[in-house]
Amino acid sequence: MNVNSSTSTGSSTSYNRISGLATGLDTDAIVKASLQGQQSKIDKADQQKQTYQFQQELYRDVIKQLKDFYSKYTDLTNLDSNLAITRNYQTTAFTTSDTTGAVSAEGLAGAVTGNYNIKVANIATKAAGSFADLSGLKSGATQFTVNGKTVTVDLTTGPTGSANPTDDELLAKINSAFTTAGIDAKMTKSTLSGYRLQTNQTGASQSIGISVPQPDPNPATTFSFAGSDAHVTVTDSYGTTAEKTYSTNSFTIDNVKFTISGATSDSGISFTGKTDVSALQKKIAGFVSDYNTLIGNITTKLQEKKYSDYKPLTDAQKEDMTEDQIKQWETKSKSGLLRSDSYLTSITNQMRSAINTAVGTSTLKYTDLGIDFTNDYTKPGQLTLDETKLKAALESNPDQAISFFTNASAASDAAEKYRDSGIMQRLKTILNDNANMSSSALLKKAGYTGSSTLSSNTLQNLIDSQTKLITSLKAKYYDQQTALYKKYTALETAMNKYNSQLSSFSSMMGY
């Protein structure tokens, strides 16, 4: 007689499963058939759990796509591709025949295309003084006055109070005192220049005063250093000449940023501006393409066919299938789970409205820039781009184009703010509210890595609830299984005893 040892998972009871040799019954098959209803409940609960997990996975994939789009086109950490800031709408390039590099010119967004001549008499300097060593500052409580702010530093001791401090220790002590006092200056050491004390900013307003006490009756030794302004003569395209004074070595005229690094000859340095929208045009074309990909992916989920017959697979079903078959089946199991989803529908509607609602601060509409919504019914919500029309608009009306895309409204009224915001600012708000904020309906529904919603969201709560239900159902299954095996084991034992008695009786009767 064959005996299989088995232990019930639902309880601590151990028992021997005796095969049906005595009764002729297939005990395992009978028990399995008897528990089919309970197994069906477990399978349905597990399939529902997998459905929730599939939904959560699909939602999180969409959230990731929204986040990636936000990061690329509206996040300040991606300055090169960001289309929500004006710096990326530069369409004017300036050239010069000068080779000295004393002046450079950069066309900012909205720069006036034209010719400029820049003559530099002198550049702006910092207030600065150099010392071969710091022995002349060691007489006692030395006072440093920088731009009207004074701090006293005892230079007879080192940073830790040590006597006979080295010059390098005193340098560290001075800089530490400046930092503590909020003084905008620093002392550095150079092999060629020795110890140099200078302000961090340039301009005639910068000043440094040092007062070193001396033994009585000698007066204190003093040092003073002053910065200077840059003096520049600028001539624009109209032949207008103006003398300018700047506290820094970078200044902007007509949205053209000039940076100076040295004096020029009396003839100055001439620059010629030329409009070149190719780089901006390429960025906008890339934006339209990525926008279409995003909208296309979301719309696909909203319109996917639902295959009701393709429930998530049970473990038993997977055992009889290949990996490819499982993958194909699960693709259909996931299909349609976000069909007509209200959250995703709302997001696509908001994004469409952000583009086709007029921007109050711009005279241009999206169609004026060659952007339009496609008539192709297979690509709902996606855009088309006429690059020739876009180029013409960027060249002829750059200021209005910039406003259309980037204007940031400071209005407190929500409706007014939306009306006056450029489309990239609107999209930035929509994407941020829906994909980045823990309070968004989408994150509350599915959760996302890096936010407080990761383990606390509607779908995760449903998944956890199903896990508890499955555990309960399995416990009940194993309890029932144990009871059935005990019943059939008792029957087998009784039948074996009967057969043994019958055999003995037959022997006695000589059969």
C-alpha positions in Angstrom: 0.0 0.0 0.0 1.4 3.4 -1.1 1.3 6.3 1.5 2.0 10.0 0.6 2.9 12.3 3.5 1.1 15.7 3.4 0.7 18.6 5.7 -2.2 21.1 5.6 -1.2 24.7 5.0 -4.4 25.9 6.6 -3.7 24.3 9.9 -1.0 22.6 12.0 -2.6 19.2 11.6 -0.5 16.5 9.9 -2.0 13.4 8.3 -1.3 10.5 6.0 -2.9 10.5 2.6 -3.7 6.9 1.8 -4.3 6.2 -1.9 -7.5 4.5 -2.8 -6.2 1.0 -3.4 -8.7 -0.5 -0.9 -11.7 1.4 -2.1 -10.7 1.8 -5.8 -11.3 5.5 -5.5 -9.1 8.2 -7.0 -8.9 10.2 -3.8 -6.8 13.1 -5.1 -9.2 13.6 -8.1 -12.2 13.5 -5.8 -10.8 16.0 -3.4 -9.7 18.3 -6.2 -13.2 18.1 -7.8 -14.8 18.7 -4.4 -12.8 21.9 -3.9 -13.2 23.2 -7.4 -15.7 25.8 -6.3 -13.3 27.1 -3.6 -10.4 27.0 -6.1 -12.5 29.1 -8.5 -13.0 31.7 -5.8 -9.2 31.9 -5.3 -8.6 32.1 -9.0 -11.1 34.9 -9.4 -9.7 36.8 -6.5 -6.2 36.5 -7.9 -7.3 37.5 -11.4 -8.9 40.6 -9.9 -5.7 41.4 -8.0 -3.7 41.1 -11.2 -6.2 43.3 -13.0 -5.6 46.0 -10.4 -1.9 45.5 -10.8 -2.1 45.8 -14.5 -4.1 49.0 -14.2 -1.6 50.5 -11.8 1.2 49.6 -14.1 -0.5 51.2 -17.1 -1.3 54.4 -15.1 2.2 54.7 -13.9 3.5 54.3 -17.4 1.4 57.3 -18.5 2.5 59.3 -15.4 6.1 58.6 -16.4 5.5 59.9 -20.0 3.8 63.0 -18.6 6.8 63.6 -16.2 9.3 63.1 -19.0 7.5 65.6 -21.2 7.3 68.1 -18.4 11.0 67.7 -17.6 12.1 68.1 -21.2 10.1 71.2 -22.2 9.2 73.0 -19.0 11.6 72.1 -16.2 14.3 74.7 -15.4 16.8 71.8 -15.0 16.8 71.3 -18.7 17.7 74.7 -20.0 18.6 73.6 -23.5 15.2 72.1 -24.4 13.0 74.2 -22.1 10.5 76.1 -24.2 8.8 77.8 -21.2 11.6 80.3 -20.8 12.5 83.1 -23.1 16.3 82.5 -23.3 15.6 79.6 -25.7 13.9 81.9 -28.2 17.1 83.6 -29.4 16.8 84.1 -33.1 19.5 86.7 -33.8 23.2 86.0 -34.2 25.9 88.6 -34.2 29.2 88.5 -36.1 32.3 90.7 -36.0 35.6 90.8 -37.8 37.4 91.7 -34.6 39.9 89.1 -33.3 40.8 90.6 -30.0 37.8 89.3 -28.1 37.5 92.4 -26.1 33.8 92.5 -26.7 31.3 89.7 -27.5 27.6 90.0 -28.5 24.7 87.6 -27.9 21.3 88.1 -29.3 18.7 87.3 -26.6 15.1 86.5 -27.3 13.5 89.5 -29.1 16.9 91.0 -30.0 16.8 93.9 -32.4 18.5 92.8 -35.6 21.0 95.5 -36.6 24.5 96.9 -36.5 26.3 98.0 -33.3 29.6 99.5 -32.5 31.1 99.2 -29.0 34.0 101.3 -27.8 35.4 100.5 -24.4 37.4 103.1 -22.5 37.8 100.8 -19.5 36.1 97.8 -17.9 34.5 97.6 -14.5 36.8 96.5 -11.8 36.6 95.2 -8.2 37.9 97.0 -5.2 41.2 95.1 -4.7 44.5 95.3 -3.0 47.6 92.9 -3.0 50.1 92.2 -0.3 53.4 90.3 -0.6 52.7 88.9 2.9 50.4 89.7 5.8 53.0 90.9 8.3 51.7 94.5 7.9 48.2 93.5 9.2 49.3 91.6 12.3 49.5 94.5 14.8 46.3 93.7 16.7 42.5 94.1 16.2 42.5 94.9 12.5 39.4 96.5 11.1 38.1 95.6 7.6 35.4 97.8 6.1 33.8 96.6 2.9 31.1 98.6 1.3 30.3 100.3 4.6 30.2 97.0 6.6 32.9 96.6 9.3 34.4 93.5 10.9 37.2 93.4 13.4 39.7 90.5 13.2 42.5 89.9 15.7 45.4 88.9 13.5 47.9 88.3 16.3 46.6 84.8 16.8 45.6 82.0 14.4 42.0 80.6 13.8 42.4 78.4 16.9 44.0 81.0 19.1 47.5 79.8 18.4 50.4 82.3 18.7 52.7 83.2 15.8 50.1 82.3 13.1 51.2 81.7 9.5 50.0 84.0 6.7 47.8 81.1 5.4 46.2 80.7 8.8 45.4 84.4 8.9 43.9 84.2 5.4 41.6 81.5 6.6 40.7 83.5 9.7 39.9 86.7 7.6 37.7 84.8 5.2 35.8 83.1 8.0 35.2 86.4 9.7 33.9 87.9 6.4 31.5 84.9 5.9 30.2 85.3 9.5 29.7 89.0 9.1 28.1 88.7 5.6 30.8 90.7 4.0 30.9 90.3 0.2 34.7 90.0 -0.2 37.4 87.4 -0.1 41.2 87.0 0.3 43.0 84.7 -2.0 46.6 83.6 -2.4 48.5 83.6 -5.7 52.0 82.5 -6.5 52.6 85.6 -8.6 50.3 88.2 -6.9 50.8 87.1 -3.2 47.8 87.7 -1.0 44.9 89.5 -2.7 41.9 91.0 -1.0 39.0 91.9 -3.3 35.3 92.4 -3.4 33.2 89.8 -5.2 31.4 92.5 -7.2 32.6 95.2 -9.6 31.8 98.8 -9.9 32.6 102.2 -8.4 30.3 101.5 -5.5 32.8 98.8 -4.3 35.2 99.8 -1.6 37.6 98.3 0.9 39.2 100.0 3.9 41.7 98.5 6.3 42.8 100.0 9.7 45.7 98.3 11.4 46.3 99.6 15.0 49.9 100.6 15.9 51.6 101.1 19.3 50.8 104.5 20.9 51.3 107.2 20.0 51.5 106.1 16.4 48.3 106.4 14.3 46.7 103.3 12.8 48.0 102.2 9.4 45.3 102.4 6.8 44.7 101.0 3.3 41.9 101.8 0.9 40.9 100.3 -2.4 38.1 101.3 -4.7 36.4 99.6 -7.7 35.6 101.4 -10.9 32.7 101.4 -13.4 33.0 100.4 -17.1 32.9 103.3 -19.5 31.5 102.4 -22.9 30.4 104.3 -26.0 27.6 102.6 -28.0 26.4 103.3 -31.5 23.3 101.6 -32.7 21.9 100.8 -36.2 20.4 104.3 -36.5 23.7 106.0 -35.9 22.7 107.1 -32.4 25.7 107.3 -30.1 25.6 107.3 -26.3 28.2 107.1 -23.6 27.2 104.6 -21.0 28.5 103.7 -17.5 28.0 100.2 -16.1 28.9 98.7 -12.8 29.5 95.2 -14.4 31.2 94.0 -17.6 28.0 92.7 -19.1 25.1 94.9 -20.3 22.1 94.6 -22.6 20.9 97.0 -25.2 17.9 96.2 -27.4 17.9 92.6 -26.1 21.5 92.2 -27.3 23.8 91.2 -24.5 27.3 92.6 -24.7 30.2 91.3 -22.6 33.4 93.3 -22.3 36.8 92.1 -21.1 39.2 94.9 -22.1 39.6 98.3 -23.6 39.3 98.7 -27.4 40.8 101.1 -29.9 39.2 104.4 -30.7 37.4 102.9 -33.6 35.6 100.3 -31.3 34.4 96.9 -32.4 31.5 96.6 -34.8 28.8 93.8 -34.8 26.3 92.8 -37.5 23.1 91.0 -36.5 21.4 88.5 -38.6 18.1 86.7 -38.0 18.5 82.9 -37.8 15.4 81.0 -36.6 16.6 77.5 -37.6 17.6 76.4 -34.1 14.3 77.6 -32.6 12.3 76.2 -35.4 13.9 72.8 -34.8 13.1 72.9 -31.1 9.5 73.7 -31.8 9.3 71.0 -34.4 10.7 68.6 -31.8 8.1 69.7 -29.3 5.3 69.1 -31.7 6.6 65.6 -32.5 6.9 64.7 -28.8 3.5 66.2 -28.0 2.0 64.0 -30.7 3.8 60.9 -29.3 2.5 61.7 -25.8 -1.1 62.4 -26.9 -1.0 59.4 -29.3 0.1 57.0 -26.5 -2.6 58.3 -24.1 -5.3 58.2 -26.8 -4.4 54.6 -27.7 -5.1 53.6 -24.1 -8.4 55.5 -24.1 -9.5 53.8 -27.3 -8.1 50.3 -26.8 -10.4 47.3 -27.3 -11.3 45.3 -24.2 -11.0 41.6 -24.4 -13.4 40.2 -21.8 -12.4 36.6 -22.5 -8.8 37.2 -21.7 -8.7 37.3 -17.9 -5.3 37.4 -16.2 -3.7 33.9 -16.2 -3.7 31.7 -13.1 -0.4 30.0 -12.1 -1.9 26.7 -13.2 -2.7 28.1 -16.7 0.8 29.5 -17.1 2.3 26.1 -16.4 0.9 24.8 -19.7 2.0 27.8 -21.8 5.2 29.1 -23.3 6.6 32.5 -22.4 5.5 34.0 -25.8 2.0 32.7 -25.3 1.9 34.2 -21.8 3.1 37.5 -23.1 0.5 37.6 -25.9 -2.3 36.6 -23.5 -1.3 39.3 -21.0 -1.2 41.9 -23.7 -4.9 41.3 -24.3 -5.6 41.1 -20.6 -4.2 44.6 -20.2 -5.9 46.0 -23.3 -8.8 48.3 -22.6 -8.2 48.6 -18.9 -7.9 52.4 -19.3 -10.5 52.7 -22.0 -12.5 55.9 -21.7 -10.7 56.7 -18.5 -11.9 59.9 -17.0 -8.5 61.0 -15.6 -6.7 60.6 -18.9 -9.5 62.1 -20.9 -9.4 65.2 -18.6 -5.6 65.6 -19.1 -5.8 65.4 -23.0 -8.7 67.9 -23.0 -6.7 70.3 -20.8 -3.7 70.0 -23.0 -5.8 70.6 -26.2 -7.4 73.6 -24.5 -4.0 75.0 -23.5 -3.1 75.3 -27.2 -6.3 76.3 -28.9 -7.3 79.0 -26.3 -6.0 82.4 -27.4 -3.2 83.9 -25.4 -4.3 87.4 -24.1 -0.8 88.9 -24.3 -0.1 87.8 -27.9 -1.7 88.9 -31.2 -0.8 85.5 -32.6 -2.9 82.3 -32.7 -1.5 78.8 -32.9 -2.4 78.6 -36.6 -0.4 81.8 -37.3 2.6 79.8 -36.2 1.9 77.0 -38.5 0.5 74.8 -35.7 -2.9 73.1 -36.1 -4.9 70.1 -35.0 -4.9 67.3 -37.5 -8.0 66.2 -39.4 -6.8 62.6 -39.4 -9.4 60.7 -37.4 -6.8 58.0 -36.6 -4.7 60.7 -34.7 -7.2 62.5 -32.6 -5.8 65.5 -30.6 -2.5 65.5 -32.4 -0.9 68.5 -34.1 0.4 69.3 -37.6 3.2 71.8 -38.3 3.7 74.0 -41.3 7.4 74.8 -40.8 7.4 77.4 -43.6 4.7 79.3 -41.8 6.4 78.9 -38.5 9.7 80.3 -39.9 7.9 83.3 -41.3 6.2 84.1 -38.0 9.4 83.7 -36.0 11.2 86.0 -38.4 8.5 88.7 -38.8 7.0 88.7 -35.3 9.4 87.3 -32.8 8.2 89.2 -29.8 4.6 88.0 -30.2 5.8 84.5 -30.9 7.7 84.5 -27.6 4.7 85.9 -25.7 2.5 83.2 -27.2 4.8 80.4 -26.0 6.3 81.7 -22.8 4.4 84.6 -21.2 4.2 84.1 -17.4 1.2 85.9 -16.0 1.4 87.3 -12.4 -2.4 87.7 -12.1 -4.0 86.5 -8.9 -7.3 85.7 -10.6 -7.1 82.2 -12.0 -9.1 82.9 -15.1 -7.1 86.0 -15.9 -3.8 84.2 -15.2 -4.8 81.3 -17.6 -5.8 83.8 -20.3 -2.6 85.7 -20.2 -0.2 82.7 -19.9 1.7 81.4 -22.8 0.9 77.9 -24.0 4.1 76.4 -22.5 3.2 78.0 -19.1 -0.2 76.5 -19.3 1.1 73.0 -20.2 3.7 73.3 -17.4 0.9 73.9 -14.9 -1.3 71.0 -16.3 1.6 68.5 -16.3 2.8 69.6 -12.9 -0.7 69.4 -11.3 -1.4 66.0 -12.9 1.9 64.2 -12.8 4.1 65.8 -10.1 1.8 66.8 -7.3 0.9 64.1 -4.7 -2.6 65.7 -4.5 -3.3 64.9 -8.2 -6.2 62.6 -8.9 -3.9 60.4 -11.1 -1.3 59.9 -8.4 -4.0 59.3 -5.8 -5.4 56.6 -8.1 -2.2 54.7 -9.0 0.7 56.2 -6.9 4.2 56.8 -8.2 7.8 56.3 -7.2 9.3 59.2 -5.2 6.0 60.5 -3.9 4.0 59.9 -0.8 1.4 58.1 -2.9 3.7 55.2 -3.8 2.2 52.8 -1.2 -0.9 54.8 -0.4 -3.3 55.0 -3.4 -6.6 53.7 -4.5 -5.3 50.8 -6.6 -2.7 49.7 -4.0 -5.4 49.6 -1.4 -7.5 47.4 -3.7 -4.5 45.2 -4.3 -3.8 44.9 -0.6 -7.4 44.0 0.0 -7.3 41.3 -2.6 -4.1 39.9 -1.1 -5.9 39.5 2.3 -8.9 38.0 0.6 -6.7 35.5 -1.3 -4.9 34.5 2.0 -8.3 34.0 3.7 -9.7 31.9 0.8 -6.5 29.7 0.6 -6.7 29.1 4.4 -10.3 28.0 4.0 -9.3 25.9 1.0 -6.6 24.1 2.9 -8.9 23.5 5.9 -11.5 21.9 3.7 -8.8 19.9 1.9 -7.5 18.6 5.2 -11.0 17.6 6.3 -11.7 15.7 3.0 -8.4 13.8 3.1 -9.1 12.9 6.7 -12.5 11.6 5.7 -11.2 9.5 2.8 -8.2 8.3 4.8 -10.6 7.0 7.5 -12.6 5.3 4.7 -9.5 3.6 3.3 -8.4 2.5 6.8 -11.9 1.0 7.4 -11.9 -0.7 4.1 -8.4 -2.1 4.7 -9.5 -3.5 8.0 -12.6 -5.0 6.4 -10.5 -6.6 3.6 -8.1 -8.0 6.1 -10.9 -9.5 8.1 -12.5 -10.9 5.0 -9.2 -12.4 3.9 -8.8 -14.1 7.3 -12.4 -15.5 7.2 -11.8 -16.8 3.7 -8.7 -18.6 4.9 -10.5 -20.2 7.8 -13.3 -21.4 5.5 -10.7 -22.9 3.1 -11.6 -20.6 0.3 
